[in-house]
Amino acid sequence: QVQLVESGGGLVQPGGSLRLSCAASGPIFASGAMAWYRQAPGKERELVATITFGGETNYADSAKGRFTISRNVIKNTIYLQMNSLKPDDPAVYYCNIEDAFGQYLQRWGQGTLVTVSS
């Protein structure tokens, strides 16, 4: 089974930074794009950033200029460097990977919790 393991979340003050990591393993499509999503309490899961195998990136408007997604294709790992964290960034952050058909998987990892509070 595919496993997606996120880590790096925690409590940070407004304006602070965190670096999230996500490792994908199992029968993955290693050339697929990978992505970070987040889900705040009472809200729908939303896309934060994506990165292709070749390193092309895209960001949600809320993440542009503050977050940076990167990827280690050898380790099937992605990262999310989050700077200038705001009070509306708290959520559980999840990663995902595309299958061979270009669709993100229907399974999710446990996520990693980001809390922003002074």
RODO-2510 file (C-alpha; in nm, 4 decimals, decimal comma):
residues 118
     n   res          X          Y          Z
     1     q     0,0000     0,0000     0,0000
     2     v     0,1055     0,3563    -0,0633
     3     q     0,2130     0,5353     0,2499
     4     l     0,2243     0,9122     0,2904
     5     v     0,3957     1,0256     0,6084
     6     e     0,3920     1,3927     0,6995
     7     s     0,5976     1,5539     0,9728
     8     g     0,7300     1,8862     1,0938
     9     g     0,4186     2,0544     1,2219
    10     g     0,4022     2,2340     1,5528
    11     l     0,3194     2,5513     1,7365
    12     v     0,4667     2,8734     1,6061
    13     q     0,4069     3,2399     1,6714
    14     p     0,2587     3,4652     1,4033
    15     g     0,5350     3,5600     1,1642
    16     g     0,7287     3,2462     1,2423
    17     s     0,8421     2,9629     1,0164
    18     l     0,8034     2,5888     0,9896
    19     r     0,9333     2,3278     0,7475
    20     l     0,7094     2,0337     0,6740
    21     s     0,8233     1,7060     0,5221
    22     c     0,6350     1,4286     0,3492
    23     a     0,7712     1,0915     0,2456
    24     a     0,5846     0,8744    -0,0032
    25     s     0,6536     0,5031    -0,0186
    26     g     0,5068     0,1831    -0,1520
    27     p     0,3726     0,1293    -0,5059
    28     i     0,3776     0,4979    -0,6009
    29     f     0,4070     0,6547    -0,9437
    30     a     0,7414     0,8137    -0,8700
    31     s     0,7199     1,0525    -1,1669
    32     g     0,3880     1,1935    -1,0549
    33     a     0,3418     1,5441    -0,9295
    34     m     0,3202     1,5863    -0,5538
    35     a     0,1224     1,8336    -0,3541
    36     w     0,0550     1,9819    -0,0156
    37     y    -0,3035     2,0275     0,1007
    38     r    -0,4407     2,1620     0,4247
    39     q    -0,7643     2,1328     0,6144
    40     a    -0,8673     2,3728     0,8866
    41     p    -1,1394     2,2812     1,1368
    42     g    -1,4826     2,3045     0,9783
    43     k    -1,3424     2,3724     0,6332
    44     e    -1,2865     2,1761     0,3156
    45     r    -0,9436     2,0399     0,2369
    46     e    -0,7681     2,2869     0,0065
    47     l    -0,4695     2,2699    -0,2228
    48     v    -0,1689     2,4690    -0,1039
    49     a     0,1102     2,3921    -0,3500
    50     t     0,2145     2,1435    -0,6158
    51     i     0,5452     2,0356    -0,7645
    52     t     0,6102     1,8219    -1,0692
    53     f     0,8810     1,5611    -1,1049
    54     g     1,0781     1,8201    -1,2986
    55     g     1,0413     2,0818    -1,0284
    56     e     0,7703     2,3078    -1,1686
    57     t     0,5707     2,4601    -0,8871
    58     n     0,2311     2,6177    -0,8375
    59     y     0,0851     2,7828    -0,5324
    60     a    -0,2515     2,8811    -0,4000
    61     d    -0,2881     3,2560    -0,3687
    62     s    -0,2753     3,2208     0,0092
    63     a     0,0691     3,0592    -0,0142
    64     k     0,2357     3,2726    -0,2803
    65     g     0,5336     3,4647    -0,1558
    66     r     0,5362     3,2904     0,1821
    67     f     0,5543     2,9166     0,1197
    68     t     0,8056     2,7217    -0,0885
    69     i     0,7534     2,3657    -0,2012
    70     s     1,0537     2,1527    -0,2928
    71     r     1,1175     1,7924    -0,3774
    72     n     1,3811     1,5229    -0,3464
    73     v     1,2962     1,2830    -0,6277
    74     i     1,5469     1,0237    -0,5050
    75     k     1,3791     1,0034    -0,1665
    76     n     1,0216     1,0571    -0,2967
    77     t     0,9965     1,3330    -0,0418
    78     i     0,8555     1,6819    -0,0596
    79     y     0,8962     1,9738     0,1729
    80     l     0,7013     2,2868     0,2478
    81     q     0,8933     2,5798     0,3861
    82     m     0,6385     2,8090     0,5441
    83     n     0,7441     3,1594     0,6376
    84     s     0,5525     3,4575     0,7749
    85     l     0,2874     3,2298     0,9175
    86     k    -0,0462     3,3958     0,9797
    87     p    -0,3365     3,3249     1,2160
    88     d    -0,5360     3,1799     0,9239
    89     d    -0,2683     2,9236     0,8345
    90     p    -0,3403     2,6748     1,1149
    91     a    -0,4610     2,3437     0,9781
    92     v    -0,3680     1,9827     0,9371
    93     y    -0,1329     1,9691     0,6416
    94     y    -0,1382     1,6646     0,4142
    95     c     0,0626     1,5585     0,1128
    96     n    -0,0377     1,3561    -0,1874
    97     i     0,1062     1,2171    -0,5082
    98     e    -0,0418     1,1673    -0,8533
    99     d    -0,0984     0,8223    -0,9943
   100     a    -0,0062     0,7200    -1,3480
   101     f    -0,3331     0,8743    -1,4722
   102     g    -0,2549     1,2174    -1,3326
   103     q    -0,5029     1,1894    -1,0460
   104     y    -0,4157     1,2489    -0,6836
   105     l    -0,4677     0,9482    -0,4635
   106     q    -0,7849     0,8976    -0,2643
   107     r    -0,5874     0,7883     0,0391
   108     w    -0,4250     1,0271     0,2813
   109     g    -0,1676     1,0119     0,5548
   110     q    -0,2236     1,1219     0,9111
   111     g    -0,1210     1,4773     0,8327
   112     t     0,0790     1,7130     1,0481
   113     l    -0,0794     1,9824     1,2620
   114     v     0,0291     2,3437     1,2287
   115     t    -0,0799     2,5851     1,4993
   116     v    -0,0135     2,9584     1,4882
   117     s    -0,0611     3,1382     1,8149
   118     s     0,1053     3,3985     2,0283
***
